[in-house]
């Protein structure tokens, strides 16, 4: 049994797409990323701030057949809600005061690639409805335009919030939640994978 355990340990990955960790918790994260990378399903990453949610999203993208196309990361809590729609979907000239020229949105920039929506729990109710339409129909409307634009952008979302609780409080759309939560990846904090502390220390000391 001891020999078999050592053989299994030797197969474990300690370095994976920027992650460092050999714990069972991280092996589960790596395997889920591998599975998601080869599918077209929406990825939903859950974890506390600083656990590496964006790193997981980028790993899914880099391991997928979209890796040669753009990877765009957006923090939904960092952009004012009144600007978010224009940032994501773009706008046409004259769509609002100050829109002196048309602007391409991040969904169009990431066409063929992946867009990572971090802190999706901070999205406004209006934006939630528009994101649902993107996931359902693979199409967007630029602000100020009635024209439908088809896109092929994979969506990966993340949050540190409990979206199920937000759904119960009517603060997050239930239909959007179930569209996002197809395959979820819980990224554990370091206190739940203490065996990874030494490999991390060695990595930073080597720097």
N, C-alpha and C positions, 0 to 999 in steps of 0.2 A: 504493500500500500504506500509505503514511504517513497519507493522508487517511482511509482505511478504518479504520485502527487508532485514529485520533482519534474517529471516529464510534462505534466500539464502546466506547471508553473513556467517552464521554459517556452511554452507556446503562447504565453500571455504577452500582450504588447504593452510596453512601458511608455513608448513614444508613439503618438498617433495624431497626425494632422495638427500639430501644435500643442496637443494635450500631453501632459506628463502624469502618468499614474498607472500602476499595475494592479490596483485593488479590484475586487470583484465588481464593485459598483461602477468603476470606469470601464471594465471589460464589457459590461452590459451596455454602456453608452456607446462604445465603439461599434458593437454589433448592430445596435439599432441604427446608427448612422450609416453603416454599410448597407443595411436593408433599405433604408430610405433613399439612399443615393441611386439605387437601381430601379426605383419606382417613380411614378409621377404623382404620388400622394402628397397632400399638404403636410408639412411638418410642423409640429407644435412643441416648442421647447419651454420647459418650466424649470425655474431655479432662482435662487436668490441673486441679488446684484453681485457681480464679481465672480460668479461660478464658471463663466465661459460660454454663455448662451450664444453670443455672436460667433465665437470660435466653432461651436458645434454647427451653426448654420452654414458657415463658410466651408466646413469640412464636407457637409452634404453636397454643397455645390461643386467643390473641387473633385469629389469622387464620382460625380454624375457625368452624363454625356453632355451636360450644359457647361462644362468647365471652361470652354474656350469663349463663352459669352460672358457678359458683365454680371458681377455680383454687387448688388446695391443694398447697403444697410441703412435703415431709417429708424430713428428713435421717435416713436409716436408721442412721447411725453416732452420732447425737447423743442418741438415746433408748435407755435401758437395754432390753435384749432382753426382760426379763420384763414390761415395760410396753408394748412395741411392738404386740402383738396387740390389746390393749385400745384403744390409741390409734387404730389403723387400722380395726378392725372394731366397736369399741364393746363395752359389756358390759351385762348385766342386773343389776338390784338383787340383792345377795347372791351375786354370782358368785364373789367372793373376799373375804377379810378387808379391810374398809375400803370395800367397794362398797356404800355406803348408799343409792345411787340409781342408776338406769340412766343410761348415758352413750352418746351417739351418737358413732360413730367417723368418722374422716376420709373413709372411702370413702362413707359415707352423706351427709356434708356436701357432698361433691363430686359427688353424684349428678346426672347430666345434664351435668356439666362434666369437669374434668381433674384427676387427681392425679399429682403429680410425685414420684417416689421417688428422691431423690438418694442417692448412695453405696449402691446396691443390693448391691454386693459385700460390705457389712458385715452383711447380713441373716442371721439364724440359720438353721440347717437347718430347724427347725420352721416358721419364718415363710416360708421359701422354698416349702414344701409348700402352705401356705395361699394364698400369692400365685399359685401355679400354678393352684389351683382357681378363684380369682377370674378369671384370664385365660381359662381353659377354659370355665367355666360361667356367668360373670357373676353370681356369687352369693356371699354371705358368711354366716358364722355369728357372731353376737355372742358374746362370751365368756360362758359359763354358759347359753347357749340352744341348743336343738336345732332351732330354727326357721330355715328357709332364707329369706334375704332377697335378692330379685333387685335388682341395681343396674345402672345404665347410666353407668359412670364410665370415662372413657378413661385408660389408664395410659401415662405416659411415665417412663422410668427413665434413670438416669445413673450413671456410675462413673468414677473415675480409675484403677481397677485393671484388670488384664488378666483378664477373666472366663474366657477360653479356658484360661488357665493354671490358674485356680482350679478349673475343671471337670476338668482333667487331674489335679489334686491331690485330687479328690473333696471339695473345699471348697464347691463350688457345683453345684447340680443342672443337669445337661445339658438336661433337658426344659424347665426354666424358662428357661435361657439362650436356647434356640431360640425360645421363645415371646416373649421380650423383643426379641431381635435380628432383628426383621422388617425395619425400615429404620433404619440407623444414621447418626448425624450426628457425624463427628469434628470437634470444635471446636479449631482450632489455637492454640497459644500464640503470643504476640506475637513471639517470636524467629524464628518460621517465617513471619511476614508483616511484615517490617520496613518495607515501603512504607506500612504503616498508622500508623507512629509519628508522622509529621508531622500527619495529620488528628486523631489523638488528642491530640497536644500542643496543636493549635489549639483543640480543643474544651475542654480543661481550662483553657487560658489565657483563653478567652472567659468562663469561669465566674468 
